[in-house]
Amino acid sequence: MTLLRGLLSGVFSLATICFTAALSFLGPVVYARFKPTVLGVGSAMLAGAGMLVAATARAYSLPLLSSTCQ
């Protein structure tokens, strides 16, 4: 179970670092370059594509995780 916690901790740490870097460095460039309506429509399309990918994904279990979660 501790391996799973360590893996999740690493994933969330990486996500936090990437989110902070995107807001700090990419955000001002994107906001200055595009109109708010374009950003809104683009964000909605990306969110919809992500939901479509998640909805059509096949379920699988990793051998390492399935033995620790039982």
PQR file with spaces between the fields and no chain letter, atoms N, CA, C, O and H, PARSE charges and radii, in Angstrom:
ATOM       1  N    MET     1       0.804   -1.195    0.000 -0.4000 1.5000
ATOM       2  CA   MET     1       0.000    0.000    0.000 -0.0000 2.0000
ATOM       3  C    MET     1       0.853    1.269    0.000  0.5500 1.7000
ATOM       4  O    MET     1       0.441    2.294   -0.543 -0.5500 1.4000
ATOM       5  N    THR     2       2.039    1.204    0.606 -0.4000 1.5000
ATOM       6  CA   THR     2       2.897    2.385    0.637 -0.0000 2.0000
ATOM       7  C    THR     2       3.460    2.704   -0.737  0.5500 1.7000
ATOM       8  O    THR     2       3.733    3.864   -1.045 -0.5500 1.4000
ATOM       9  H    THR     2       2.374    0.371    1.047  0.4000 1.0000
ATOM      10  N    LEU     3       3.635    1.675   -1.567 -0.4000 1.5000
ATOM      11  CA   LEU     3       4.100    1.916   -2.928 -0.0000 2.0000
ATOM      12  C    LEU     3       3.062    2.713   -3.703  0.5500 1.7000
ATOM      13  O    LEU     3       3.412    3.614   -4.465 -0.5500 1.4000
ATOM      14  H    LEU     3       3.413    0.732   -1.317  0.4000 1.0000
ATOM      15  N    LEU     4       1.802    2.393   -3.517 -0.4000 1.5000
ATOM      16  CA   LEU     4       0.726    3.116   -4.181 -0.0000 2.0000
ATOM      17  C    LEU     4       0.677    4.565   -3.715  0.5500 1.7000
ATOM      18  O    LEU     4       0.482    5.472   -4.524 -0.5500 1.4000
ATOM      19  H    LEU     4       1.517    1.661   -2.898  0.4000 1.0000
ATOM      20  N    ARG     5       0.852    4.786   -2.423 -0.4000 1.5000
ATOM      21  CA   ARG     5       0.855    6.159   -1.898 -0.0000 2.0000
ATOM      22  C    ARG     5       2.020    6.951   -2.459  0.5500 1.7000
ATOM      23  O    ARG     5       1.869    8.122   -2.806 -0.5500 1.4000
ATOM      24  H    ARG     5       1.011    4.049   -1.765  0.4000 1.0000
ATOM      25  N    GLY     6       3.180    6.320   -2.551 -0.4000 1.5000
ATOM      26  CA   GLY     6       4.347    6.997   -3.108 -0.0000 2.0000
ATOM      27  C    GLY     6       4.154    7.344   -4.570  0.5500 1.7000
ATOM      28  O    GLY     6       4.544    8.423   -5.015 -0.5500 1.4000
ATOM      29  H    GLY     6       3.303    5.368   -2.270  0.4000 1.0000
ATOM      30  N    LEU     7       3.555    6.432   -5.317 -0.4000 1.5000
ATOM      31  CA   LEU     7       3.286    6.679   -6.735 -0.0000 2.0000
ATOM      32  C    LEU     7       2.299    7.828   -6.911  0.5500 1.7000
ATOM      33  O    LEU     7       2.509    8.711   -7.742 -0.5500 1.4000
ATOM      34  H    LEU     7       3.239    5.555   -4.956  0.4000 1.0000
ATOM      35  N    LEU     8       1.238    7.813   -6.138 -0.4000 1.5000
ATOM      36  CA   LEU     8       0.254    8.892   -6.223 -0.0000 2.0000
ATOM      37  C    LEU     8       0.841   10.223   -5.784  0.5500 1.7000
ATOM      38  O    LEU     8       0.535   11.261   -6.372 -0.5500 1.4000
ATOM      39  H    LEU     8       1.068    7.096   -5.463  0.4000 1.0000
ATOM      40  N    SER     9       1.666   10.203   -4.774 -0.4000 1.5000
ATOM      41  CA   SER     9       2.317   11.425   -4.315 -0.0000 2.0000
ATOM      42  C    SER     9       3.196   12.020   -5.416  0.5500 1.7000
ATOM      43  O    SER     9       3.208   13.233   -5.626 -0.5500 1.4000
ATOM      44  H    SER     9       1.915    9.361   -4.297  0.4000 1.0000
ATOM      45  N    GLY    10       3.919   11.166   -6.102 -0.4000 1.5000
ATOM      46  CA   GLY    10       4.757   11.637   -7.204 -0.0000 2.0000
ATOM      47  C    GLY    10       3.951   12.215   -8.345  0.5500 1.7000
ATOM      48  O    GLY    10       4.332   13.230   -8.927 -0.5500 1.4000
ATOM      49  H    GLY    10       3.909   10.181   -5.931  0.4000 1.0000
ATOM      50  N    VAL    11       2.838   11.576   -8.671 -0.4000 1.5000
ATOM      51  CA   VAL    11       1.979   12.065   -9.759 -0.0000 2.0000
ATOM      52  C    VAL    11       1.389   13.426   -9.407  0.5500 1.7000
ATOM      53  O    VAL    11       1.395   14.341  -10.231 -0.5500 1.4000
ATOM      54  H    VAL    11       2.528   10.751   -8.198  0.4000 1.0000
ATOM      55  N    PHE    12       0.876   13.561   -8.176 -0.4000 1.5000
ATOM      56  CA   PHE    12       0.285   14.833   -7.786 -0.0000 2.0000
ATOM      57  C    PHE    12       1.329   15.936   -7.649  0.5500 1.7000
ATOM      58  O    PHE    12       1.035   17.097   -7.933 -0.5500 1.4000
ATOM      59  H    PHE    12       0.871   12.818   -7.507  0.4000 1.0000
ATOM      60  N    SER    13       2.532   15.597   -7.221 -0.4000 1.5000
ATOM      61  CA   SER    13       3.595   16.588   -7.142 -0.0000 2.0000
ATOM      62  C    SER    13       3.969   17.093   -8.536  0.5500 1.7000
ATOM      63  O    SER    13       4.135   18.295   -8.741 -0.5500 1.4000
ATOM      64  H    SER    13       2.771   14.653   -6.989  0.4000 1.0000
ATOM      65  N    LEU    14       4.099   16.180   -9.482 -0.4000 1.5000
ATOM      66  CA   LEU    14       4.414   16.571  -10.850 -0.0000 2.0000
ATOM      67  C    LEU    14       3.294   17.417  -11.458  0.5500 1.7000
ATOM      68  O    LEU    14       3.560   18.388  -12.165 -0.5500 1.4000
ATOM      69  H    LEU    14       3.964   15.203   -9.315  0.4000 1.0000
ATOM      70  N    ALA    15       2.052   17.049  -11.184 -0.4000 1.5000
ATOM      71  CA   ALA    15       0.927   17.822  -11.698 -0.0000 2.0000
ATOM      72  C    ALA    15       0.915   19.237  -11.110  0.5500 1.7000
ATOM      73  O    ALA    15       0.621   20.199  -11.820 -0.5500 1.4000
ATOM      74  H    ALA    15       1.836   16.259  -10.609  0.4000 1.0000
ATOM      75  N    THR    16       1.227   19.365   -9.839 -0.4000 1.5000
ATOM      76  CA   THR    16       1.265   20.682   -9.199 -0.0000 2.0000
ATOM      77  C    THR    16       2.372   21.544   -9.790  0.5500 1.7000
ATOM      78  O    THR    16       2.163   22.730  -10.045 -0.5500 1.4000
ATOM      79  H    THR    16       1.466   18.584   -9.262  0.4000 1.0000
ATOM      80  N    ILE    17       3.536   20.966  -10.010 -0.4000 1.5000
ATOM      81  CA   ILE    17       4.654   21.715  -10.593 -0.0000 2.0000
ATOM      82  C    ILE    17       4.315   22.171  -12.008  0.5500 1.7000
ATOM      83  O    ILE    17       4.568   23.322  -12.363 -0.5500 1.4000
ATOM      84  H    ILE    17       3.706   20.003   -9.803  0.4000 1.0000
ATOM      85  N    CYS    18       3.746   21.282  -12.816 -0.4000 1.5000
ATOM      86  CA   CYS    18       3.389   21.639  -14.201 -0.0000 2.0000
ATOM      87  C    CYS    18       2.289   22.700  -14.236  0.5500 1.7000
ATOM      88  O    CYS    18       2.337   23.617  -15.057 -0.5500 1.4000
ATOM      89  H    CYS    18       3.540   20.347  -12.528  0.4000 1.0000
ATOM      90  N    PHE    19       1.302   22.580  -13.352 -0.4000 1.5000
ATOM      91  CA   PHE    19       0.216   23.560  -13.298 -0.0000 2.0000
ATOM      92  C    PHE    19       0.759   24.938  -12.922  0.5500 1.7000
ATOM      93  O    PHE    19       0.388   25.940  -13.534 -0.5500 1.4000
ATOM      94  H    PHE    19       1.263   21.836  -12.685  0.4000 1.0000
ATOM      95  N    THR    20       1.630   24.990  -11.922 -0.4000 1.5000
ATOM      96  CA   THR    20       2.208   26.260  -11.487 -0.0000 2.0000
ATOM      97  C    THR    20       3.068   26.879  -12.584  0.5500 1.7000
ATOM      98  O    THR    20       3.003   28.086  -12.819 -0.5500 1.4000
ATOM      99  H    THR    20       1.931   24.176  -11.425  0.4000 1.0000
ATOM     100  N    ALA    21       3.867   26.065  -13.250 -0.4000 1.5000
ATOM     101  CA   ALA    21       4.713   26.578  -14.329 -0.0000 2.0000
ATOM     102  C    ALA    21       3.867   27.087  -15.491  0.5500 1.7000
ATOM     103  O    ALA    21       4.194   28.109  -16.095 -0.5500 1.4000
ATOM     104  H    ALA    21       3.921   25.085  -13.059  0.4000 1.0000
ATOM     105  N    ALA    22       2.793   26.387  -15.804 -0.4000 1.5000
ATOM     106  CA   ALA    22       1.936   26.826  -16.907 -0.0000 2.0000
ATOM     107  C    ALA    22       1.270   28.156  -16.587  0.5500 1.7000
ATOM     108  O    ALA    22       1.190   29.030  -17.450 -0.5500 1.4000
ATOM     109  H    ALA    22       2.528   25.557  -15.314  0.4000 1.0000
ATOM     110  N    LEU    23       0.794   28.319  -15.365 -0.4000 1.5000
ATOM     111  CA   LEU    23       0.155   29.582  -14.999 -0.0000 2.0000
ATOM     112  C    LEU    23       1.153   30.718  -14.923  0.5500 1.7000
ATOM     113  O    LEU    23       0.821   31.853  -15.265 -0.5500 1.4000
ATOM     114  H    LEU    23       0.859   27.609  -14.663  0.4000 1.0000
ATOM     115  N    SER    24       2.365   30.438  -14.483 -0.4000 1.5000
ATOM     116  CA   SER    24       3.355   31.498  -14.309 -0.0000 2.0000
ATOM     117  C    SER    24       3.992   31.936  -15.617  0.5500 1.7000
ATOM     118  O    SER    24       4.212   33.128  -15.833 -0.5500 1.4000
ATOM     119  H    SER    24       2.634   29.516  -14.205  0.4000 1.0000
ATOM     120  N    PHE    25       4.288   30.988  -16.487 -0.4000 1.5000
ATOM     121  CA   PHE    25       5.044   31.315  -17.692 -0.0000 2.0000
ATOM     122  C    PHE    25       4.200   31.328  -18.964  0.5500 1.7000
ATOM     123  O    PHE    25       4.333   32.241  -19.779 -0.5500 1.4000
ATOM     124  H    PHE    25       4.109   30.020  -16.312  0.4000 1.0000
ATOM     125  N    LEU    26       3.348   30.346  -19.143 -0.4000 1.5000
ATOM     126  CA   LEU    26       2.545   30.256  -20.352 -0.0000 2.0000
ATOM     127  C    LEU    26       1.313   31.151  -20.302  0.5500 1.7000
ATOM     128  O    LEU    26       0.894   31.693  -21.325 -0.5500 1.4000
ATOM     129  H    LEU    26       3.240   29.604  -18.481  0.4000 1.0000
ATOM     130  N    GLY    27       0.740   31.307  -19.127 -0.4000 1.5000
ATOM     131  CA   GLY    27      -0.496   32.065  -18.976 -0.0000 2.0000
ATOM     132  C    GLY    27      -0.452   33.465  -19.551  0.5500 1.7000
ATOM     133  O    GLY    27      -1.281   33.803  -20.396 -0.5500 1.4000
ATOM     134  H    GLY    27       1.080   30.867  -18.296  0.4000 1.0000
ATOM     135  N    PRO    28       0.489   34.291  -19.120 -0.5600 1.5000
ATOM     136  CA   PRO    28       0.531   35.667  -19.642  0.2800 2.0000
ATOM     137  C    PRO    28       0.705   35.748  -21.156  0.5500 1.7000
ATOM     138  O    PRO    28       0.148   36.638  -21.798 -0.5500 1.4000
ATOM     139  N    VAL    29       1.475   34.824  -21.726 -0.4000 1.5000
ATOM     140  CA   VAL    29       1.683   34.830  -23.178 -0.0000 2.0000
ATOM     141  C    VAL    29       0.387   34.484  -23.902  0.5500 1.7000
ATOM     142  O    VAL    29       0.022   35.137  -24.880 -0.5500 1.4000
ATOM     143  H    VAL    29       1.928   34.100  -21.204  0.4000 1.0000
ATOM     144  N    VAL    30      -0.299   33.462  -23.422 -0.4000 1.5000
ATOM     145  CA   VAL    30      -1.539   33.020  -24.071 -0.0000 2.0000
ATOM     146  C    VAL    30      -2.629   34.074  -23.919  0.5500 1.7000
ATOM     147  O    VAL    30      -3.358   34.357  -24.870 -0.5500 1.4000
ATOM     148  H    VAL    30      -0.002   32.932  -22.628  0.4000 1.0000
ATOM     149  N    TYR    31      -2.741   34.663  -22.716 -0.4000 1.5000
ATOM     150  CA   TYR    31      -3.783   35.663  -22.484 -0.0000 2.0000
ATOM     151  C    TYR    31      -3.553   36.927  -23.301  0.5500 1.7000
ATOM     152  O    TYR    31      -4.511   37.593  -23.692 -0.5500 1.4000
ATOM     153  H    TYR    31      -2.148   34.433  -21.944  0.4000 1.0000
ATOM     154  N    ALA    32      -2.302   37.261  -23.562 -0.4000 1.5000
ATOM     155  CA   ALA    32      -2.008   38.457  -24.354 -0.0000 2.0000
ATOM     156  C    ALA    32      -2.221   38.208  -25.850  0.5500 1.7000
ATOM     157  O    ALA    32      -2.514   39.142  -26.597 -0.5500 1.4000
ATOM     158  H    ALA    32      -1.523   36.720  -23.244  0.4000 1.0000
ATOM     159  N    ARG    33      -2.079   36.975  -26.280 -0.4000 1.5000
ATOM     160  CA   ARG    33      -2.136   36.669  -27.698 -0.0000 2.0000
ATOM     161  C    ARG    33      -3.546   36.418  -28.218  0.5500 1.7000
ATOM     162  O    ARG    33      -3.851   36.782  -29.354 -0.5500 1.4000
ATOM     163  H    ARG    33      -1.841   36.216  -25.673  0.4000 1.0000
ATOM     164  N    PHE    34      -4.414   35.804  -27.415 -0.4000 1.5000
ATOM     165  CA   PHE    34      -5.736   35.396  -27.885 -0.0000 2.0000
ATOM     166  C    PHE    34      -6.845   36.130  -27.165  0.5500 1.7000
ATOM     167  O    PHE    34      -6.680   36.564  -26.025 -0.5500 1.4000
ATOM     168  H    PHE    34      -4.167   35.507  -26.493  0.4000 1.0000
ATOM     169  N    LYS    35      -7.980   36.270  -27.839 -0.4000 1.5000
ATOM     170  CA   LYS    35      -9.159   36.898  -27.244 -0.0000 2.0000
ATOM     171  C    LYS    35      -9.797   35.928  -26.248  0.5500 1.7000
ATOM     172  O    LYS    35      -9.641   34.713  -26.371 -0.5500 1.4000
ATOM     173  H    LYS    35      -8.113   35.918  -28.765  0.4000 1.0000
ATOM     174  N    PRO    36     -10.516   36.469  -25.262 -0.5600 1.5000
ATOM     175  CA   PRO    36     -11.152   35.598  -24.270  0.2800 2.0000
ATOM     176  C    PRO    36     -12.136   34.597  -24.871  0.5500 1.7000
ATOM     177  O    PRO    36     -12.244   33.473  -24.381 -0.5500 1.4000
ATOM     178  N    THR    37     -12.852   34.984  -25.917 -0.4000 1.5000
ATOM     179  CA   THR    37     -13.804   34.045  -26.523 -0.0000 2.0000
ATOM     180  C    THR    37     -13.083   32.865  -27.170  0.5500 1.7000
ATOM     181  O    THR    37     -13.550   31.729  -27.086 -0.5500 1.4000
ATOM     182  H    THR    37     -12.764   35.898  -26.315  0.4000 1.0000
ATOM     183  N    VAL    38     -11.964   33.127  -27.805 -0.4000 1.5000
ATOM     184  CA   VAL    38     -11.186   32.059  -28.425 -0.0000 2.0000
ATOM     185  C    VAL    38     -10.649   31.111  -27.353  0.5500 1.7000
ATOM     186  O    VAL    38     -10.669   29.893  -27.531 -0.5500 1.4000
ATOM     187  H    VAL    38     -11.585   34.050  -27.873  0.4000 1.0000
ATOM     188  N    LEU    39     -10.171   31.672  -26.244 -0.4000 1.5000
ATOM     189  CA   LEU    39      -9.679   30.839  -25.147 -0.0000 2.0000
ATOM     190  C    LEU    39     -10.794   30.004  -24.543  0.5500 1.7000
ATOM     191  O    LEU    39     -10.583   28.835  -24.218 -0.5500 1.4000
ATOM     192  H    LEU    39     -10.156   32.662  -26.100  0.4000 1.0000
ATOM     193  N    GLY    40     -11.981   30.587  -24.386 -0.4000 1.5000
ATOM     194  CA   GLY    40     -13.108   29.848  -23.831 -0.0000 2.0000
ATOM     195  C    GLY    40     -13.538   28.697  -24.720  0.5500 1.7000
ATOM     196  O    GLY    40     -13.765   27.586  -24.243 -0.5500 1.4000
ATOM     197  H    GLY    40     -12.152   31.536  -24.650  0.4000 1.0000
ATOM     198  N    VAL    41     -13.649   28.963  -26.010 -0.4000 1.5000
ATOM     199  CA   VAL    41     -14.055   27.912  -26.955 -0.0000 2.0000
ATOM     200  C    VAL    41     -12.976   26.829  -27.042  0.5500 1.7000
ATOM     201  O    VAL    41     -13.292   25.640  -27.070 -0.5500 1.4000
ATOM     202  H    VAL    41     -13.464   29.866  -26.397  0.4000 1.0000
ATOM     203  N    GLY    42     -11.725   27.231  -27.084 -0.4000 1.5000
ATOM     204  CA   GLY    42     -10.639   26.251  -27.138 -0.0000 2.0000
ATOM     205  C    GLY    42     -10.585   25.393  -25.885  0.5500 1.7000
ATOM     206  O    GLY    42     -10.350   24.187  -25.964 -0.5500 1.4000
ATOM     207  H    GLY    42     -11.468   28.198  -27.061  0.4000 1.0000
ATOM     208  N    SER    43     -10.801   26.006  -24.735 -0.4000 1.5000
ATOM     209  CA   SER    43     -10.804   25.248  -23.479 -0.0000 2.0000
ATOM     210  C    SER    43     -11.962   24.259  -23.437  0.5500 1.7000
ATOM     211  O    SER    43     -11.801   23.122  -22.995 -0.5500 1.4000
ATOM     212  H    SER    43     -10.992   26.986  -24.671  0.4000 1.0000
ATOM     213  N    ALA    44     -13.132   24.699  -23.900 -0.4000 1.5000
ATOM     214  CA   ALA    44     -14.290   23.806  -23.917 -0.0000 2.0000
ATOM     215  C    ALA    44     -14.075   22.636  -24.868  0.5500 1.7000
ATOM     216  O    ALA    44     -14.471   21.511  -24.567 -0.5500 1.4000
ATOM     217  H    ALA    44     -13.263   25.623  -24.259  0.4000 1.0000
ATOM     218  N    MET    45     -13.449   22.893  -26.015 -0.4000 1.5000
ATOM     219  CA   MET    45     -13.184   21.807  -26.962 -0.0000 2.0000
ATOM     220  C    MET    45     -12.163   20.811  -26.403  0.5500 1.7000
ATOM     221  O    MET    45     -12.316   19.601  -26.572 -0.5500 1.4000
ATOM     222  H    MET    45     -13.126   23.807  -26.259  0.4000 1.0000
ATOM     223  N    LEU    46     -11.126   21.321  -25.740 -0.4000 1.5000
ATOM     224  CA   LEU    46     -10.142   20.429  -25.128 -0.0000 2.0000
ATOM     225  C    LEU    46     -10.755   19.611  -23.995  0.5500 1.7000
ATOM     226  O    LEU    46     -10.457   18.426  -23.849 -0.5500 1.4000
ATOM     227  H    LEU    46     -11.002   22.304  -25.602  0.4000 1.0000
ATOM     228  N    ALA    47     -11.607   20.242  -23.198 -0.4000 1.5000
ATOM     229  CA   ALA    47     -12.273   19.518  -22.114 -0.0000 2.0000
ATOM     230  C    ALA    47     -13.192   18.434  -22.675  0.5500 1.7000
ATOM     231  O    ALA    47     -13.235   17.319  -22.154 -0.5500 1.4000
ATOM     232  H    ALA    47     -11.850   21.204  -23.317  0.4000 1.0000
ATOM     233  N    GLY    48     -13.920   18.763  -23.730 -0.4000 1.5000
ATOM     234  CA   GLY    48     -14.790   17.775  -24.361 -0.0000 2.0000
ATOM     235  C    GLY    48     -14.011   16.617  -24.953  0.5500 1.7000
ATOM     236  O    GLY    48     -14.434   15.465  -24.854 -0.5500 1.4000
ATOM     237  H    GLY    48     -13.885   19.668  -24.152  0.4000 1.0000
ATOM     238  N    ALA    49     -12.874   16.917  -25.569 -0.4000 1.5000
ATOM     239  CA   ALA    49     -12.038   15.852  -26.121 -0.0000 2.0000
ATOM     240  C    ALA    49     -11.482   14.962  -25.011  0.5500 1.7000
ATOM     241  O    ALA    49     -11.397   13.744  -25.169 -0.5500 1.4000
ATOM     242  H    ALA    49     -12.531   17.852  -25.649  0.4000 1.0000
ATOM     243  N    GLY    50     -11.109   15.568  -23.899 -0.4000 1.5000
ATOM     244  CA   GLY    50     -10.608   14.783  -22.772 -0.0000 2.0000
ATOM     245  C    GLY    50     -11.677   13.876  -22.192  0.5500 1.7000
ATOM     246  O    GLY    50     -11.398   12.731  -21.837 -0.5500 1.4000
ATOM     247  H    GLY    50     -11.178   16.558  -23.770  0.4000 1.0000
ATOM     248  N    MET    51     -12.902   14.381  -22.093 -0.4000 1.5000
ATOM     249  CA   MET    51     -13.999   13.550  -21.589 -0.0000 2.0000
ATOM     250  C    MET    51     -14.316   12.414  -22.555  0.5500 1.7000
ATOM     251  O    MET    51     -14.642   11.306  -22.130 -0.5500 1.4000
ATOM     252  H    MET    51     -13.129   15.312  -22.381  0.4000 1.0000
ATOM     253  N    LEU    52     -14.220   12.690  -23.858 -0.4000 1.5000
ATOM     254  CA   LEU    52     -14.455   11.648  -24.854 -0.0000 2.0000
ATOM     255  C    LEU    52     -13.404   10.548  -24.752  0.5500 1.7000
ATOM     256  O    LEU    52     -13.731    9.363  -24.815 -0.5500 1.4000
ATOM     257  H    LEU    52     -13.955   13.591  -24.204  0.4000 1.0000
ATOM     258  N    VAL    53     -12.159   10.936  -24.595 -0.4000 1.5000
ATOM     259  CA   VAL    53     -11.090    9.944  -24.452 -0.0000 2.0000
ATOM     260  C    VAL    53     -11.289    9.128  -23.174  0.5500 1.7000
ATOM     261  O    VAL    53     -11.125    7.908  -23.183 -0.5500 1.4000
ATOM     262  H    VAL    53     -11.893   11.899  -24.543  0.4000 1.0000
ATOM     263  N    ALA    54     -11.641    9.801  -22.079 -0.4000 1.5000
ATOM     264  CA   ALA    54     -11.852    9.089  -20.817 -0.0000 2.0000
ATOM     265  C    ALA    54     -13.055    8.157  -20.893  0.5500 1.7000
ATOM     266  O    ALA    54     -13.041    7.077  -20.301 -0.5500 1.4000
ATOM     267  H    ALA    54     -11.774   10.792  -22.072  0.4000 1.0000
ATOM     268  N    ALA    55     -14.093    8.565  -21.616 -0.4000 1.5000
ATOM     269  CA   ALA    55     -15.298    7.736  -21.711 -0.0000 2.0000
ATOM     270  C    ALA    55     -15.085    6.506  -22.576  0.5500 1.7000
ATOM     271  O    ALA    55     -15.729    5.480  -22.358 -0.5500 1.4000
ATOM     272  H    ALA    55     -14.104    9.441  -22.097  0.4000 1.0000
ATOM     273  N    THR    56     -14.203    6.588  -23.541 -0.4000 1.5000
ATOM     274  CA   THR    56     -13.988    5.462  -24.444 -0.0000 2.0000
ATOM     275  C    THR    56     -12.789    4.610  -24.054  0.5500 1.7000
ATOM     276  O    THR    56     -12.479    3.634  -24.737 -0.5500 1.4000
ATOM     277  H    THR    56     -13.679    7.422  -23.719  0.4000 1.0000
ATOM     278  N    ALA    57     -12.108    4.962  -22.964 -0.4000 1.5000
ATOM     279  CA   ALA    57     -10.932    4.204  -22.540 -0.0000 2.0000
ATOM     280  C    ALA    57     -11.343    2.840  -22.016  0.5500 1.7000
ATOM     281  O    ALA    57     -12.407    2.683  -21.418 -0.5500 1.4000
ATOM     282  H    ALA    57     -12.360    5.755  -22.409  0.4000 1.0000
ATOM     283  N    ARG    58     -10.510    1.887  -22.242 -0.4000 1.5000
ATOM     284  CA   ARG    58     -10.742    0.544  -21.720 -0.0000 2.0000
ATOM     285  C    ARG    58     -10.203    0.455  -20.298  0.5500 1.7000
ATOM     286  O    ARG    58      -9.176    1.048  -19.966 -0.5500 1.4000
ATOM     287  H    ARG    58      -9.645    2.015  -22.728  0.4000 1.0000
ATOM     288  N    ALA    59     -10.901   -0.281  -19.488 -0.4000 1.5000
ATOM     289  CA   ALA    59     -10.428   -0.486  -18.117 -0.0000 2.0000
ATOM     290  C    ALA    59      -9.328   -1.537  -18.124  0.5500 1.7000
ATOM     291  O    ALA    59      -9.414   -2.527  -18.851 -0.5500 1.4000
ATOM     292  H    ALA    59     -11.735   -0.762  -19.758  0.4000 1.0000
ATOM     293  N    TYR    60      -8.332   -1.332  -17.347 -0.4000 1.5000
ATOM     294  CA   TYR    60      -7.260   -2.298  -17.213 -0.0000 2.0000
ATOM     295  C    TYR    60      -6.753   -2.256  -15.777  0.5500 1.7000
ATOM     296  O    TYR    60      -6.963   -1.281  -15.056 -0.5500 1.4000
ATOM     297  H    TYR    60      -8.261   -0.528  -16.756  0.4000 1.0000
ATOM     298  N    SER    61      -6.100   -3.303  -15.388 -0.4000 1.5000
ATOM     299  CA   SER    61      -5.502   -3.317  -14.058 -0.0000 2.0000
ATOM     300  C    SER    61      -4.027   -3.638  -14.191  0.5500 1.7000
ATOM     301  O    SER    61      -3.629   -4.525  -14.946 -0.5500 1.4000
ATOM     302  H    SER    61      -5.929   -4.096  -15.974  0.4000 1.0000
ATOM     303  N    LEU    62      -3.240   -2.911  -13.454 -0.4000 1.5000
ATOM     304  CA   LEU    62      -1.814   -3.178  -13.447 -0.0000 2.0000
ATOM     305  C    LEU    62      -1.532   -4.336  -12.504  0.5500 1.7000
ATOM     306  O    LEU    62      -2.088   -4.371  -11.406 -0.5500 1.4000
ATOM     307  H    LEU    62      -3.563   -2.191  -12.841  0.4000 1.0000
ATOM     308  N    PRO    63      -0.697   -5.273  -12.890 -0.5600 1.5000
ATOM     309  CA   PRO    63      -0.417   -6.422  -12.017  0.2800 2.0000
ATOM     310  C    PRO    63       0.127   -5.994  -10.651  0.5500 1.7000
ATOM     311  O    PRO    63      -0.205   -6.602   -9.633 -0.5500 1.4000
ATOM     312  N    LEU    64       0.956   -4.958  -10.628 -0.4000 1.5000
ATOM     313  CA   LEU    64       1.555   -4.511   -9.381 -0.0000 2.0000
ATOM     314  C    LEU    64       0.500   -3.915   -8.456  0.5500 1.7000
ATOM     315  O    LEU    64       0.507   -4.173   -7.252 -0.5500 1.4000
ATOM     316  H    LEU    64       1.226   -4.465  -11.455  0.4000 1.0000
ATOM     317  N    LEU    65      -0.406   -3.118   -9.018 -0.4000 1.5000
ATOM     318  CA   LEU    65      -1.407   -2.456   -8.191 -0.0000 2.0000
ATOM     319  C    LEU    65      -2.544   -3.394   -7.799  0.5500 1.7000
ATOM     320  O    LEU    65      -3.106   -3.262   -6.712 -0.5500 1.4000
ATOM     321  H    LEU    65      -0.412   -2.909   -9.996  0.4000 1.0000
ATOM     322  N    SER    66      -2.888   -4.335   -8.669 -0.4000 1.5000
ATOM     323  CA   SER    66      -4.012   -5.207   -8.356 -0.0000 2.0000
ATOM     324  C    SER    66      -3.687   -6.136   -7.198  0.5500 1.7000
ATOM     325  O    SER    66      -4.593   -6.529   -6.462 -0.5500 1.4000
ATOM     326  H    SER    66      -2.432   -4.442   -9.552  0.4000 1.0000
ATOM     327  N    SER    67      -2.437   -6.497   -7.015 -0.4000 1.5000
ATOM     328  CA   SER    67      -2.098   -7.378   -5.896 -0.0000 2.0000
ATOM     329  C    SER    67      -2.098   -6.635   -4.564  0.5500 1.7000
ATOM     330  O    SER    67      -2.339   -7.237   -3.518 -0.5500 1.4000
ATOM     331  H    SER    67      -1.701   -6.178   -7.613  0.4000 1.0000
ATOM     332  N    THR    68      -1.823   -5.309   -4.598 -0.4000 1.5000
ATOM     333  CA   THR    68      -1.792   -4.558   -3.343 -0.0000 2.0000
ATOM     334  C    THR    68      -3.168   -4.044   -2.944  0.5500 1.7000
ATOM     335  O    THR    68      -3.391   -3.738   -1.773 -0.5500 1.4000
ATOM     336  H    THR    68      -1.626   -4.820   -5.448  0.4000 1.0000
ATOM     337  N    CYS    69      -4.083   -3.944   -3.880 -0.4000 1.5000
ATOM     338  CA   CYS    69      -5.396   -3.378   -3.589 -0.0000 2.0000
ATOM     339  C    CYS    69      -6.431   -4.422   -3.197  0.5500 1.7000
ATOM     340  O    CYS    69      -7.551   -4.060   -2.833 -0.5500 1.4000
ATOM     341  H    CYS    69      -3.902   -4.192   -4.831  0.4000 1.0000
ATOM     342  N    GLN    70      -6.098   -5.680   -3.258 -0.4000 1.5000
ATOM     343  CA   GLN    70      -7.094   -6.716   -2.965 -0.0000 2.0000
ATOM     344  C    GLN    70      -7.249   -6.952   -1.490  0.5500 1.7000
ATOM     345  O    GLN    70      -8.049   -7.793   -1.080 -0.5500 1.4000
ATOM     346  H    GLN    70      -5.189   -5.974   -3.553  0.4000 1.0000
